Amino acid sequence: MDFSVRSTTKELLDREDIPFKDIEQNMKELEIINTFLGGHRISLAGLGKLMGNKKAITVCEIGCGGGDNLKAIERYCTKKNIPVQLIGIDINPNCITVAGSRFKDGNAQFHISDYRLVDFGDGKPDIVFSSLFCHHFSDKELVVQLQWMKQNCLVGFFINDLHRHPMAYYSIKWITQVFSKSYLVKNDAPLSVLRGFKRKELEKLLDGAELKNYWVKWKWAFRWLIIYRNKT
């Protein structure tokens, strides 16, 4: 297994012919992974860094999948008595269906769209973020994505994604083979690690997007938290 370069093999979830029931199972298991392997905790850390002392915020997730990250943010803000408006964007309508089912109270708005086609007009969110989304794209596409995130947030953006490392690969491969009931998770979880990043690769992408006011921090378990703040 070659960990020196990012894999270009596409994940099954990127296909357009996956049945809804299979995507639903995938989204359920991703929530478990995010909960128990620290994914939600990392996203909340990024949110907290950018939110500061704001009394109310609008947060948008691109590639929101089944909406579990947004639900974690909603719970966090409720505990802190912080009014929050949530926006989720995903190109897959089945993912949006799952996400919508988590917010039956209507406390989030969702868009079935390529994130690049969404125009916020004068209503840009305070914070834009993505979680386990960047690794689906090529380096060239990611430079465009980083620039879009910068241009469409008022305060800043954060990214929660994977560190390409042998221990991360073999650990998640074993865990999913033993415990997962989803062929999507069994295939895509280890593959997503191979599509993940080294620190220097992330810094090169951020520099290529002409972003200056950022920092990159390693987080357990084998994740990167990237935070960019607009200059004030």
Protein Blocks (a to p, Z undefined) as FASTA:
>chain_A
ZZkbccfbdcfklpckbcfklmmmmmmmmmmmmmmnommmmmmmmmmmmnmmafbdcddd
ehklnolmmmmmmmmmmmnopacddddddfblklmmmmmmmmmnopaccddddfklpcgk
jmccfbdcdehklmmpcfklmmmmmmmmmmmcfkbccdddddddfklmmmmmmmmmmmpc
bfklmmmmmmmmmmmccfklmmmmmmmnopabbcdddddehiadddddddZZ
